[in-house]
Amino acid sequence: GAILGEGCQLGCNSVTNPGVVLGPNSMVSPNSTISGIHQSSKHS
Protein backbone atom coordinates (compact mmCIF):
# COMPACT_ATOMS: atom_id res chain seq x y z
CA GLY A 1 0.00 0.00 0.00
CA ALA A 2 0.90 3.66 -0.34
CA ILE A 3 0.20 6.73 1.76
CA LEU A 4 -0.90 9.73 -0.32
CA GLY A 5 -1.00 13.28 1.02
CA GLU A 6 -3.88 15.63 0.35
CA GLY A 7 -4.17 16.79 -3.27
CA CYS A 8 -1.86 14.12 -4.78
CA GLN A 9 -2.25 13.29 -8.46
CA LEU A 10 -1.34 9.92 -9.98
CA GLY A 11 -0.98 9.62 -13.75
CA CYS A 12 -2.54 6.82 -15.79
CA ASN A 13 -0.71 3.49 -15.48
CA SER A 14 1.49 4.77 -12.64
CA VAL A 15 2.66 2.15 -10.12
CA THR A 16 3.31 2.79 -6.43
CA ASN A 17 5.48 0.12 -4.82
CA PRO A 18 4.66 -0.99 -1.27
CA GLY A 19 5.61 1.58 1.37
CA VAL A 20 5.47 4.67 -0.86
CA VAL A 21 4.76 7.95 0.94
CA LEU A 22 3.77 10.98 -1.16
CA GLY A 23 3.63 14.42 0.44
CA PRO A 24 0.74 16.84 -0.10
CA ASN A 25 0.16 18.09 -3.66
CA SER A 26 2.67 15.65 -5.18
CA MET A 27 2.33 14.60 -8.82
CA VAL A 28 3.34 11.28 -10.39
CA SER A 29 3.77 11.20 -14.17
CA PRO A 30 1.88 8.68 -16.30
CA ASN A 31 3.61 5.30 -16.87
CA SER A 32 5.95 5.82 -13.86
CA THR A 33 6.97 3.41 -11.13
CA ILE A 34 7.85 5.02 -7.80
CA SER A 35 9.19 3.82 -4.47
CA GLY A 36 10.32 5.47 -1.25
CA ILE A 37 9.33 8.75 0.36
CA HIS A 38 8.64 11.84 -1.77
CA GLN A 39 7.78 15.35 -0.63
CA SER A 40 6.00 17.93 -2.71
CA SER A 41 8.10 20.45 -4.63
CA LYS A 42 5.35 23.06 -4.25
CA HIS A 43 5.80 25.71 -1.58
CA SER A 44 2.93 27.78 -0.24
N, C-alpha and C positions, 0 to 999 in steps of 0.2 A: 504494500500500500504506500501511498504518498500523502504528505500533508501539504495542502495548498493554502496560501495566505489569501486574504480578501482581495478580490479583483484580479486574480490570476487568469491568464488566457493560455489555453493549450491549442496548438495548431492541429489540423487534421493529420491522422496517422502518427501523432507523436507518441512516444513510449516513455513512461516513467518507471524506472527500475525500483525495486523495493527499497524503502528507506529514504526516498527523495523528500526534501523539504524545500518548498518554494516560498520566498518572502512575498509580502503584499505587492500587488500590481506587477508581478513578474510575467514575462511573455516567453513561450516556448514556440519556436518556429515549426512549421509543418514538416513531417518526415524526419523528426529529430528523435534521438534517444538520449535521455539525461539520467544522471545519477549524482548522488551527493547532496550538498546543501547549497542553495543559491539564494542570494538576496537581490532585491529589486535594484535596478540602476537609477530609478526615478527618485528624485529628492523633492520634498514638498516644503 
